[in-house]
């Protein structure tokens, strides 16, 4: 098993957990891009959000539900937050395991910058 996130799910690699459900895991990003930066992953391996959405729409919804709950628990709802899925090389996906970035806690600036 060479998938970093699968190794986190199995407990082989430690992570600072924020929330766990039967199907999802949320943990703090080790290189945060915002004051609050949490990753929400599926426990089952899917390469990206497109693959997940086509294979299991219910589980895709559970990822979004976990992201929303995490944002609420982090106190991000009042001022706003982002949920980002990077899919593929051009989008900057670094780990080939579906994951949502929940970002907030400070002004995030424009959506994209060139």
C-alpha positions in Angstrom: 0.0 0.0 0.0 1.9 3.1 -1.2 -1.0 5.6 -1.0 -0.2 8.2 1.7 -3.8 8.7 2.7 -4.6 5.0 2.8 -1.7 4.7 5.2 -3.2 7.4 7.4 -6.5 5.6 7.3 -4.9 2.4 8.4 -3.0 4.2 11.3 0.4 3.4 9.8 1.1 7.2 9.5 -0.1 9.5 12.3 -2.3 12.5 11.6 -3.9 15.1 13.8 -7.5 14.0 13.5 -10.4 16.5 13.5 -13.3 14.2 12.8 -13.9 10.6 11.9 -17.0 8.8 10.6 -17.5 5.3 9.3 -16.6 6.4 5.8 -14.5 9.6 6.1 -11.6 11.0 8.0 -10.7 14.7 8.5 -7.2 15.8 9.7 -5.0 18.9 9.7 -2.9 19.5 6.7 0.8 19.3 7.6 1.6 22.2 5.3 -1.4 24.5 5.8 -2.2 27.2 3.3 -4.6 29.0 5.6 -5.1 29.6 9.3 -7.4 26.6 9.2 -6.6 23.9 6.6 -8.2 20.5 7.1 -8.2 17.6 4.6 -11.4 15.4 4.3 -10.8 12.0 2.7 -12.7 8.8 2.1 -11.5 5.8 4.0 -12.0 3.8 0.9 -9.5 4.6 -1.9 -10.7 6.6 -4.9 -8.2 8.4 -7.1 -10.1 11.7 -7.3 -13.4 13.4 -6.9 -14.6 12.6 -10.4 -13.9 8.9 -9.9 -15.7 9.0 -6.5 -18.7 10.9 -7.8 -19.2 8.3 -10.6 -18.7 5.3 -8.4 -20.5 6.4 -5.2 -22.5 9.6 -5.2 -23.7 8.9 -1.6 -20.1 8.7 -0.3 -19.3 11.9 -2.3 -22.1 13.6 -0.3 -20.7 12.2 2.9 -17.4 13.9 2.1 -19.2 17.2 1.7 -21.2 16.7 4.9 -18.0 16.0 6.8 -16.4 19.2 5.3 -19.4 21.3 6.4 -19.3 19.9 9.9 -15.6 20.5 10.2 -16.0 24.1 9.0 -18.7 24.6 11.6 -16.6 23.1 14.4 -13.6 25.2 13.3 -15.7 28.3 13.6 -15.4 29.1 9.9 -19.1 29.4 8.9 -19.7 33.0 10.0 -16.8 34.6 8.0 -16.7 32.0 5.2 -14.5 29.2 4.0 -13.6 27.2 0.9 -13.9 23.6 0.0 -11.5 22.6 -2.8 -11.0 19.4 -4.7 -7.9 19.3 -6.9 -8.2 16.7 -9.6 -5.3 15.8 -11.8 -1.9 17.3 -12.6 -3.1 20.7 -14.0 -5.1 21.3 -10.8 -2.2 20.5 -8.6 -3.4 17.2 -7.1 -0.4 15.9 -5.1 -1.9 12.7 -3.6 -3.9 10.4 -5.8 -6.6 9.8 -3.2 -9.7 11.9 -3.2 -9.6 14.7 -0.7 -11.3 18.0 0.0 -9.4 20.9 1.4 -11.4 22.9 3.9 -9.7 26.3 4.2 -10.6 29.4 6.3 -9.9 31.4 9.4 -8.5 34.4 7.5 -9.2 36.2 4.2 -8.3 33.8 1.4 -7.9 36.2 -1.4 -9.0 35.6 -5.0 -9.9 32.2 -6.2 -7.0 32.0 -8.7 -4.0 34.2 -9.1 -1.7 34.3 -12.1 
